[in-house]
């Protein structure tokens, strides 16, 4: 095995576990919903940020059993909604959901699939909402910027231009992540209020999407779908490994995350009504 500490990971939970148990400037909160664990790591100052090599902010890690088995996902959905509420404390009336990734590459397709399943409502007039009996419907927009190699445009530029036009209260950016531990592949959801850097999981980082660059709070939500091959063997090649059932796993993860986002963004509308409209 190569230098494990130098193997790429986007998960703060993994980095925290590999450092000394007690780090000054870090607060950890552990919760549980049946078989689903919620671990929140709060990086409170710059010293802790430097130690963990992540920006200051709150990072909620949701861990659950394997999705390639037939399993009940309601607890995972509820845990994801709970984590979203923990990192987004202000009232949200208008939001933008960004699905980062490439639909042509299954491990990277999570973001676009999620965005496609989030209920977009910004185009609905107040009169139409009243006629439908959905007065409590919040304004939601979605965008899938795709990747630079297919569009010739940076994701940041597309998101920035869209945000300037619609002026959302918050941006939720969904993307595939990378991890070090095979046990975390497609069995972890990370939600952070520190923003996201598209492509960083495969060493192709672009301009970050965060409060500093966009002027709008950015919530990053992702699932690790790939792992560096050097987690298993030494290699001079830049290879990423993904589970053989990745199509099924991405499908299930997208279903969980899109439902959780819909429930969180539309608290006054029941999920059955939301899904009948998507």
N, C-alpha and C positions, 0 to 999 in steps of 0.2 A: 504494500500500500504506500502511496505517496505521502507527502506532508499533509495530513488530514486538516490541520488548521488553515492551510492555504487553499483548500477546496472551496469553491464558490457556494455561498448560501445567502438567501434573502431573508431567512427566518431569524428574528431576534431571539427567539426561544432557544435555538441551537447555539447561537453565539454566547448567550448568557450562561448556558449549561457548561460551556467549555472554559469559561473564565472562572475566577475565584468565586466561591459561593456568595460572599457578601461584597457588593460593590457600592461604594459611597455614591449617593446621588441616584440610586435606582430603587424603585418601589415595586414589589411584586404582590399581586393579588390572585389567589387561586379560588376557583369556583367549580361547581359540577352540576350538570343536569343529567341525571341517570348515568349512562355510560359516556357522556360527552364532557370533556374537560375544557374549561376556559381559564387560560393563564394570561393575566395582564401585566406587562412589564412597562413601567413608566420611567423613561429616561429624563431626569429632572434638570440636569445641568450639563455644561459643556465638557467637563472632565469625564463624566460618565459616558457622554456621547463619543468622546475620543476613545475611551476604553472599549466600548462595544462597536465602534465604527459605524454608528447609525445616528441620524439626527435626533435631537430631543423630541419627545412626544410620547404618546401612548400606543402600545402595540399589543393587541389582543390576539392570542393564539388559541384556536379552537381545534381540539384533537378528538378523533372519533374512530370507530372500527372501520374495517375495509369496506369500500363501496362496491367492490366487484362481487360481493355476496348479496343476496336478497336481504335487505335490512330496512328498518323503519327510519326514516329521515326527519321526522317531525322534531325530535330533540335537537338535531343539528341545525335545523332551520330556526328554532327558537333561540338556540345559543348564538347564532349569527345575528339575529335581530337584537338580542341583549347586548352583544358586543358593539353593534352599530350605535345603539343608544348610549353606550358607555363612552364612545369617542366623539359622538356628535351630540352635544348637550343643548345647543340652541334650536329654536323652532325653525323648520325648513318649509318655506312656501314654494320655492322654485329651485329645482335641482337639474344637474346635467350628469348623466351616466355615460362614461366613456369606456368602450370595449376595445382595449388594446390587444394587438396580436394579428396573426396571419391565419385566415381560414383555410389556407391550402396546406398547412402543417398542423396535424391534429393536436400535438402537445401544446401548440401556441394558439389554439382556436378558442380557448375558454372565454376571453374577454368579448369577442364579437358574438358568440353564442348567447352569453348572458345579456348583452345589450339588446339583442334581438327579442328577448323574452321579457324585458322590462316594459311596463305599460307607459307609452309616451302619450302625454295629455296636453301639452302646451298648445296644440292647434285647436283644442276644443273651446268654444265660446262659453261664457257663463250661462247664456240662454240655453244652449244645448245641454250643459250639465244639469240645469234645473229640469229640463224636459226628460232627461234620463233618470232623474231622481238621485243624482250624484253631486249634490252641491258641495260636499266635502272633499271633492277630488282636487289634489294638489297638482301644480304645474311641473311636469317632468319632460325633459328632452333626452334623447340618446344620440350618440354618434359613434361610428366605428372608423377611426382614421386609417386603418390597415397599416401597412409598413412602407418605409421609405423606398424600398426596392420595387414596389408595385405602383406607388403613386407619384414618386419623385418629390413628395412634400413631407417634411418632418411632422410627426404626430403632434409635437408641441405647437407648431404653427397653426394646424387645423383646430386644435382644442382652444388655443388662445383666441383665434379669430371668432370661433363660435361663442366662447364665453363673453367676449366683448359685445357681441350682438344681443345675446339673450340675457346676460347679467344674472346668472344663477346665484343663489345663496351659498351653494356648495357643489363641488364636483366629486363624484364617486368614480374612481378609475379602477377598472377590473383588468387583471393581467395574470398570465401564468408566471410562476416563480420557480426558483431552483432551490434545492436543499442538499444537505450532506448525508443525512441518515435515510437509507432506503425505507425504513419504517414510517417515514413521514410523507412519502410520495402519495399524493391524492388522498391523504388521511389528515390533512391539516388545512385550516383556513386562517390566514393572517389578515387582520384589519388594523390599519395604522392611520393616524391623523397627520403624519409627517410628509405626505405626498409620495410620489413614485418616480422612478427613472426607467422609462420604457427600454427594454432590451438588456437591462443590466444582468438578468439571470443567465444570459448566454454570452456574457462579456462583449456586448454590443450596445453599451449605454448611450442614450441620446440625451437631449436637454431635459432636465427634470420638470415634472409637473408638481408644483407645490405653491404654498401661499406666497413665498418670496418671488417666484417667477410669474405667477398669474394674478396675484392680488386677490385670490379667492381661496378659501380653505379647500384642500384636496384630501380626500379619504382614499387610501390605497387598499384594495381588497384583492387577495390572490390566493391561489392554491399551487403548491409545488408539483409540477408535472414532469420535471426532468432533474437528473442528478449527474454531476461530473463523473465521467468514467474512471477517474483516478480515485474515486471512493472504493473501487473494487480492484484495480490493478494499475501499475505504472504504465504510462503511455505518453509518448511525445506528441501524439495527435490531440487536437482540441475536440474531444468527443463528449456528447451528452447522451445519457441513457434514460429511457422511459419505459414504463411497464408495457407488456405485450397487450394488455386489455385497455390501452389508453383511450380508445374511442368510447368504450363503455364508461370509463372513469370520468372523462371530461364531460360526457353527457349528463351523468348523475350529479357531478359537482356543479355544472351550469344550472341544472334544475333547482338545486338547493339554494344557490346564491341568488338567482333571479327571484325566486319566491321570497327569500328573506328581504331583498331590496324592495320588492313591491309592497310587502307588509310594512316595512319601516317607512317608506315614503308616502304610503296611503293609509295612515292609521285609522281613518274613519270609514274605510271601505273594506268589507270582508274579502278574504283571499279568493273565494269562489267567484265573486263578481269580477274581481280583477282579472282572473284567468279566463273568464268568459269574454273579456274585451281584448285580450292579447292575441 
